[in-house]
Amino acid sequence: MKAVVLCGGKGTRLRPYTHTVPKSMLVLGRKPILQYVVEYLKREGVRDMIFTVGHMRDQIMSHFKDGKKYGVSIKYAEEEEELGTAGSVLNAQPLVKDDDFLVLMGDQLTNVSLKRMMSYHKEKKATATVGLKRMGVPLQFGTVDTRADGLVTLFKEKPILQYQINSGIYVLNEKAFNYLPEKGDFAMDVFPEMLRKRERLFGYVFDDYWIDVGSLHDYERINQTLSLVDLITQK
């Protein structure tokens, strides 16, 4: 498997931290977020990685270099301007050269099985498979179902409202490149167009750990937890 890892965002929601450090290079515990992503991919059997880099790219490239230090191979698709998630992958096309490949964000932590997701994608003969994280929110109140005539049919005490979110983890077939704009995003541009064209777009639902380190609150909370773990394990 080969993975395209998107690392070019400016991380405006994480300012002031990202004024001098690219989002994916913010430290969690004792290492950058992106290093956790590299180690996760390696555990999943992914050794070939392509980093899409733009904003403050030198920090990423000087840290990871060719990836040999981490037991992987890393190449870089450089961007001179913001291209969006889909545009970044299109820009990396010359380096992909695989029928099916992974796309991940460089600022997310997860333990979803990429091998199972890839197998699912191939089994469905999909053009694109979207990783869907199953989430649940407990309601504050009980709910009541009724018929049209008002007869009560069901009580549910503080049920959990379940839904599925786009995790930003994708498996794409090379045919997906036909839908990728030079500038644009998967959720707003690519996937809606695939639906209109009735392309083979599938969702892979998972319950594994997943978090997007996309806000100051999330970053500081996770960092505090990991720093405490580091402190305890060093003793």
C-alpha positions in Angstrom: 0.0 0.0 0.0 1.0 3.6 -0.7 -0.3 6.6 1.2 -0.6 10.2 0.3 -0.4 12.3 3.6 -1.8 15.8 3.4 0.5 18.2 5.3 0.1 21.5 3.6 -2.6 23.2 5.7 -1.9 26.4 7.6 -3.8 25.3 10.8 -5.4 28.7 11.4 -7.6 27.3 14.2 -4.5 26.3 16.1 -3.0 29.8 16.2 -0.9 31.1 17.9 1.0 27.7 17.9 1.0 27.6 14.1 2.4 31.0 13.5 5.9 29.5 13.5 5.2 25.7 13.2 3.2 23.9 10.5 0.1 22.2 12.0 1.3 18.6 11.4 4.6 19.4 13.2 3.1 20.5 16.5 4.5 18.4 19.3 2.3 16.0 21.2 4.1 14.6 24.1 7.7 14.3 22.8 7.2 14.1 19.0 5.3 15.8 16.2 1.8 14.8 15.3 3.1 13.7 11.8 5.5 11.3 13.4 2.7 9.5 15.1 1.0 9.2 11.6 4.2 7.8 10.1 4.6 5.2 12.8 0.9 4.2 12.5 1.2 3.8 8.8 4.3 1.7 9.2 2.5 -0.6 11.7 -0.3 -1.0 9.1 2.2 -2.2 6.5 2.5 1.1 4.6 6.2 1.8 3.8 5.8 4.2 0.8 4.5 7.6 1.7 4.0 10.9 -0.2 3.8 14.1 1.8 2.0 17.0 0.2 3.7 20.0 1.6 3.4 23.8 1.2 3.2 26.1 4.3 6.5 26.0 6.1 7.5 22.8 4.3 11.2 23.1 5.2 10.4 22.1 8.8 8.7 18.9 7.6 11.2 18.0 5.0 14.3 18.6 7.2 12.7 16.5 10.0 11.7 13.4 8.0 14.0 13.7 5.0 13.7 10.5 2.9 12.1 8.5 5.8 14.9 6.0 6.2 15.4 7.0 9.8 11.8 5.7 10.4 12.1 2.6 8.3 9.9 4.0 5.5 10.3 5.8 2.1 9.0 9.4 2.0 8.7 11.6 -1.1 7.3 15.1 -1.4 4.8 16.8 -3.6 5.5 20.5 -3.1 2.9 23.2 -3.5 3.4 26.9 -4.2 -0.1 27.8 -3.2 -3.0 26.3 -1.3 -4.7 23.6 -3.5 -7.3 22.1 -1.2 -7.4 18.5 -0.2 -8.3 17.2 -3.7 -5.9 19.5 -5.5 -3.1 18.4 -3.3 -3.7 14.7 -4.2 -3.9 15.6 -7.9 -0.5 17.5 -7.6 0.9 14.3 -6.1 -0.3 12.1 -9.0 3.1 11.6 -10.7 4.4 10.1 -7.5 1.5 7.7 -6.8 1.7 5.1 -9.7 -0.6 2.7 -7.9 -4.1 1.4 -8.9 -5.4 1.9 -5.4 -3.8 4.1 -2.7 -4.6 5.7 0.7 -5.1 9.3 1.5 -4.8 10.5 5.1 -4.5 13.8 6.9 -1.2 14.7 8.6 -2.9 16.0 11.7 -5.1 13.1 12.8 -4.6 10.2 15.2 -6.4 6.8 14.7 -5.9 3.1 14.9 -8.4 2.1 12.2 -7.3 -1.0 10.2 -6.1 0.3 6.9 -5.6 -3.3 5.6 -9.3 -4.0 6.2 -10.3 -0.8 4.7 -8.2 -1.5 1.6 -9.7 -5.0 1.3 -13.2 -3.6 1.6 -12.4 -1.1 -1.2 -11.1 -3.8 -3.5 -14.0 -6.1 -2.7 -16.5 -3.3 -3.7 -14.5 -2.4 -6.8 -14.8 1.1 -5.6 -13.5 4.3 -7.3 -13.4 5.9 -3.8 -14.0 4.6 -0.3 -14.5 7.1 2.5 -13.7 6.2 6.1 -16.7 7.0 8.2 -16.2 7.2 12.0 -19.4 6.2 13.9 -20.2 8.8 16.6 -22.8 9.1 19.2 -24.3 12.0 21.3 -26.5 11.2 24.3 -29.6 13.3 24.3 -30.4 15.2 27.5 -34.1 14.2 27.5 -36.1 11.1 26.8 -37.8 10.8 23.4 -41.3 9.6 22.5 -42.6 8.2 19.2 -46.2 8.6 18.2 -48.5 7.6 15.4 -50.2 10.1 13.1 -53.3 10.0 15.4 -51.2 10.7 18.5 -51.1 7.2 20.0 -47.8 6.7 21.8 -45.8 3.8 20.4 -42.4 4.0 22.1 -40.5 5.7 24.9 -36.7 6.1 24.8 -35.0 7.4 27.9 -32.1 9.7 26.9 -31.2 7.8 23.7 -27.9 8.1 22.0 -28.1 9.9 18.6 -25.8 8.1 16.2 -24.3 9.5 13.1 -21.3 9.0 10.8 -18.7 11.6 10.0 -16.2 11.9 7.2 -12.9 11.0 8.9 -10.7 12.3 6.1 -9.3 8.8 5.5 -9.8 7.6 1.9 -8.9 4.8 -0.4 -8.9 5.9 -4.0 -8.6 4.1 -7.3 -6.6 5.7 -10.1 -9.9 6.5 -11.8 -10.6 9.0 -9.0 -8.0 11.3 -10.6 -10.5 12.1 -13.3 -12.6 13.9 -10.7 -9.9 15.8 -8.9 -9.7 19.5 -9.7 -6.5 21.5 -9.7 -7.9 23.4 -6.7 -10.7 22.0 -4.6 -11.7 19.6 -1.8 -13.0 16.1 -1.6 -16.1 16.8 0.5 -17.2 19.9 -1.3 -16.2 19.1 -4.9 -15.1 15.6 -5.6 -17.5 13.3 -3.8 -20.7 15.3 -4.7 -19.6 15.1 -8.4 -19.0 11.3 -8.0 -22.6 11.0 -6.6 -24.0 13.0 -9.5 -22.1 10.7 -12.0 -23.2 7.6 -10.0 -19.6 6.6 -9.5 -18.8 3.7 -7.2 -18.4 5.6 -4.0 -18.5 3.6 -0.8 -18.3 4.2 2.9 -16.3 2.1 5.3 -17.8 2.5 8.8 -15.5 2.0 11.8 -15.7 2.4 15.6 -11.9 2.6 16.2 -10.1 5.5 17.9 -10.0 8.6 15.7 -9.4 12.3 16.5 -8.7 15.3 14.4 -6.2 17.6 16.2 -7.9 20.6 14.7 -8.6 23.0 17.6 -6.8 24.6 20.4 -8.9 22.7 22.9 -8.2 19.3 21.3 -4.5 19.9 20.9 -4.0 21.2 24.5 -6.1 18.3 26.0 -4.3 15.6 24.1 -0.9 17.2 24.7 -1.5 17.4 28.4 -2.5 13.7 28.5 0.5 12.5 26.5 2.9 14.7 28.5 1.7 13.2 31.7 2.1 9.7 30.2 5.7 10.6 29.2 6.4 11.9 32.7 5.1 8.7 34.4 6.9 6.3 32.1 10.2 8.1 32.5 10.3 7.4 36.3 
